[in-house]
Amino acid sequence: MIAATLAEPDDFEGWRELARGLVGRGCAPDDVAWSDAGEGTGDLFGVADTEGRPVVSMRPVRASRGFLDLARSVILHRDPQRLALLYRVLWRLQRQPHLLDDAADRDVLALHGLARQVRRDIHKMRAFVRFRSAQDCDGSERMIAWFEPDHRIERANADFFVRRFANERWSILTPRLSLHWDGAGLFESPPANRSDLPSDDLTEELWLAYYRSIFNPARLKVGAMLKEMPRKYWKNLPEASMIAQLVAGAQQREAAMIDTGKTLFDEPVPGSLAEIGKAVSGCTRCAIGCNGTRAVMGEGPPQARLMIVGEQPGDSEEIAGRPFVGPAGQLLDRHLREAGIDRDAAYVTNAVKHFKYEPRGKRRLHQTPTAGEIDICRWWLDGERAIVAPRVILALGASAARGLLGRTPAIGRERGRAIPQPDGTQLWITVHPSYLLRLDGDAQAREERRFAEDLAGLAALLDVAVSGRSGVM
Amino acid sequence: MAQPGILERLEILADAAKYDASCASSGTQKRDSRGGRGVGSTEGMGICHAYAPDGRCISLLKLLLTNHCIFDCHYCVNRKSSNVRRAGFTPQEVVDLTLSFYKRNYIEGLFLSSGIVRSSNHTMEQLIEVARTLRETHDFRGYIHLKTIPEADPDLVAQAGLWADRVSINVELPTEAGLLRLAPDKDAGRIEGTMGNLSAAIVDAKDARKHYRKAPRFAPAGQSTQMIVGADGASDAQIVGKASTLYDRFGLRRVYYSAFSPIPDASAVLPLKRPPLLREHRLYQSDWLIRFYGFAPLEVQQATSADGMLPLDIDPKLAWALKFRENFPVDLNRAPREALLRVPGLGTKAVKALLAARRHRTLRLEDVARVTVSLKKLRPFIVTVDWRPTLLTDRSDLRAGLAAPPRQLELFG
């Protein structure tokens, strides 16, 4: 038995030299016992005890480039058997030069298996090294990382970090050796400890925040994560500290996202306006419904041809319990009269049935309902729409239009024309009269004129829709 | 209103960006920081620096410059009418974040998108400013992916390609009707027009570099796009068809699918339930069949059932094989590569290994077992020296034997 010992476990050139000599002396794989020297303590050169074995082969020892590439990475593997395996394949290659192509061969498969593990380890080191910022004695920045690879890949991988961070100073500390780059050259020093890593880095907090936020709780796939980022790496990854908490919170967060919309209405829509009015006054499905104000139901003939929809009741409306009776309502009444539209013949209601306000001293200041609140209250508005079944609906302002359309329209683009709806009604959009009250001077005069024009257009549409005449004049 | 601090804004704007599926950082030119002033390298294959519990790779710092938006697309959490918290970064802040993350080896680069503020052109200019500062001022050589704004000026979109490795525009929905209904401010014609311009610019730049080595590069990693699955009524067959048209017409590198996920403060027009994640997976598998397995889009569409949907319980390749049984069994010792690639259970790597191995030996079942994952799935479809399926491909219960056993549904599915 010949003992062959490698000086350094990742010393490929040393192995190559030894193996070439052994093959040349005709030493069969079964006759060679390969071993690694104790790390760092061995001789500078590897030795093979080949005394008394003359070189027997005149032919040069052959190995394909594919084998050398494979061997260069397999030698980095921690498995002590790798040396014997490499030698066996080299031995067989002398007889079967194309052995490596036979992917179903046991040795070739084993070799590829080891190479794959080393490749993966190299890749994971490139991915999972995390630097922390520190200062060199001269005050310049040095990035320092601590990493524990599975295999002896530190030296082989150093070049990647040089390419990537050529103009930085950095150190990668590992349990086997430490690598240092100063912007021009690479140096090695003895192994380090985890405690040599700087204890913190303020940027890490930002990174944790990013990791938390980029995760989508609606698509929890812990298995897929574990496959690529196994637990063994977690101890050196700052972001891994949050995984448990993210996973635990995920299903709750997703359920909450869905619940806000889904389970709000599980009863059938009431069949009459009176029943809707009664039900709506007890509705607490959004924050406005819970603020203690009373609901203001729509009013008007239940078979009206025109339905007028505002945003929400205001201070006066809430007190009176009727829609459009405050300043905005009075302005609306005047314009309707001037356009020749009879308000009493119309069904008048709001997109949101409760009054959303902010207390300011003794006054209650109007607050615009959110899109979410409008969308919830839409259920009631849809109920009214189905019962009244108007031919034409007038939406005053963006909130009203959202309640009717399910999306917030651009008022400027969509006002003043008939927009056919899937249920056969015509939707007519204009601004809310309270908008006119907030303007003054020229702007008010101009906007009032446009408002009047919109209502005049609506009156013309009503004539057509109600009398059933065609639009030809 | 005062802006919240950088940490809070990072949370808001990363959260807003998470609905973009793409995080790829591969396929660009090779370059590194040696001989330069800054940091960064790209080496063909991208690196995933972390994985989130949703199983997705974190390779790039994926951010929105701002989530203010003047558009009102229903599927989008940042639409005008949504109640999410709003925030914005200055271009300089994004540059600083990118560099400090990159130097700590957290990321491969930046994926920057934005809500539309003021105008499409203004927004596009801000995105370009980030990329330009990174490249020019800091000599950053990492990866940059810019989302372009279809409504922006073509000249601006062209500039984006000069700084970025990859540019993308989302087609968003597989059907034009869906886009009209769910993204009223977007225009399918405009989106495809911009894609066309980009694809022409990419081809021109490649061509120019053949003649002049110093010709400027233009988006060396090409362009990609994303489609939302399950928000409109499009069937898998329609989606596959749309994707293959996009690949053909614009030479796209990738079409990403994103299963519509319920978003906070969802619009009333959207379904509240998410489509099964498995559907997204099956679509990606069909994408693979077309890109790597020599399937024609029409053949993938043939694998769908009558309603145009791919089966969820078996993969599309097996579905195709079960429908077209006359093509099986395949003799692993004789069949050409194209036929081997069609065998359910044989991947591209296994096919390569089999082709290499059969030059040295006549394949037996045990040889096949060594290079593949599972023989059980393969057996009915292959012939080796020591194996021939008897009538298996004519059995009516074949599917039942191969489909995964039923399992309890996800509680929150």
Interface residues (C-beta under 8 A of the other chain):
Chain A: H98 D101 D102 A103 A104 D105 R106 L109 H123 R126 A127 F128 V129 R130 F131 R132 S133 M143 A145 F160 V162 R163 R164 F165 A166 N167 E168 D201 T203 E204 E205 L206 W207 A209 Y210 Y211 R212 S213 I214 F215 N216 P217 A218 R219 L220 K221 V222 G223 A224 M225 E228 M229 L237 E239 I243 L246 V247 A250 Q251 E254 A255 M257 I258 T260 G261 K262 T370 A371 G372 D375 R378 R402 G406 R407 T408
Chain B: I6 L7 L10 E11 I12 A14 D15 A17 K18 Y19 D32 S33 R34 G35 G36 R37 G38 V39 G40 S41 E43 I47 C48 H49 A50 Y51 A52 P53 D54 G55 R56 C57 I58 L61 K62 D72 H74 K80 S81 S82 N83 L97 S100 F101 K103 R104 N105 Y106 P184 A259 S261 P262 I263 P264 D265 A266 S267 A268 V269 L272 K273 R274 L277 K352 A353 L354 A356 A357 R359 H360 R361 L363 D367 R370 V371 L411 F412
